[in-house]
Amino acid sequence: MADVWDELRVTEFPVARRWAYLDHAAVAPLPRRSGAVLRAWTLEQEENGVVNWPVWADKLEAIRDRIASLLSADRDEIAFVNSTTQGIGLIAEGFPWRDGDSVVIPAEEYPSNIYAWMNLASRGVSVRLVPSRAGRIWPEDLIEAMDQTTRAGDQPCRVRFWFSQRPRPAGRDLPGSRSGSLRGRDSGLRSARDRRPEDAD
Ligand SMILES: Cc1ncc(COP(=O)(O)O)c(C=O)c1O
């Protein structure tokens, strides 16, 4: 097994030749194959402008399908955004909030994952910040902070930027997992994904 990871490190992560590089957030070093795609894209732009636009569009839709499959989601649940901050902002600003709604998030979240929700105060939406205990975010603490007013919550299913907690391995089982249970389908609460019938346009 070690061989597989060693090979992956050498072939896919050129940065690992020189560094033990642990910051893989917004300013992460690129994997080899991502760099290759970007280089090809630049060349394409130089040589053909937007002539091949339909080909790009087809590729984009194929990628949407693959990501949906990876996340066990529907393809119309996948949106492409420039950054995490932009994606959170789109949800925060676009969701049909009602006066008295609440949002539950870990207190030590990355700042741009907090401010977009705080910005909803003028629309009557309150933010409940759940502090960590013993250096960890506990799903039960987040659930405890939720009630029938809670319409969005951050799921503790990825690396926390503050103390690098990784509560459970990322994998295809996430939608039905413990962290998935924070979503409204199991708990009677709702996340940004679960719209109520009365929210229909
Ligand atoms: C946990 C976490 N969330 C959000 C962000 C912001 O990401 P982006 O630059 O894609 O908006 C970062 C950036 O490092 C992060 O570490």
The ligand as a MOL file (V3000), in Angstrom:
LIG
                    3D

  0  0  0     0  0            999 V3000
M  V30 BEGIN CTAB
M  V30 COUNTS 16 16 0 0 0
M  V30 BEGIN ATOM
M  V30 1 C -11.5310 25.8950 5.7430 0
M  V30 2 C -11.5050 26.9430 4.6870 0
M  V30 3 N -12.6730 27.4070 4.2110 0
M  V30 4 C -12.6960 28.3490 3.2550 0
M  V30 5 C -11.5390 28.8860 2.7350 0
M  V30 6 C -11.6380 29.9430 1.6750 0
M  V30 7 O -11.4680 29.3320 0.4690 0
M  V30 8 P -11.5690 30.1700 -0.8790 0
M  V30 9 O -10.2880 30.9030 -1.0390 0
M  V30 10 O -11.7700 29.0800 -1.9070 0
M  V30 11 O -12.7410 31.0790 -0.8030 0
M  V30 12 C -10.3060 28.4420 3.1810 0
M  V30 13 C -9.0650 29.0100 2.6270 0
M  V30 14 O -7.9730 28.6680 2.9400 0
M  V30 15 C -10.2840 27.4510 4.1930 0
M  V30 16 O -9.1250 26.9990 4.6840 0
M  V30 END ATOM
M  V30 BEGIN BOND
M  V30 1 1 1 2
M  V30 2 1 2 3
M  V30 3 2 2 15
M  V30 4 2 3 4
M  V30 5 1 4 5
M  V30 6 1 5 6
M  V30 7 2 5 12
M  V30 8 1 6 7
M  V30 9 1 7 8
M  V30 10 2 8 9
M  V30 11 1 8 10
M  V30 12 1 8 11
M  V30 13 1 12 13
M  V30 14 1 12 15
M  V30 15 2 13 14
M  V30 16 1 15 16
M  V30 END BOND
M  V30 END CTAB
M  END
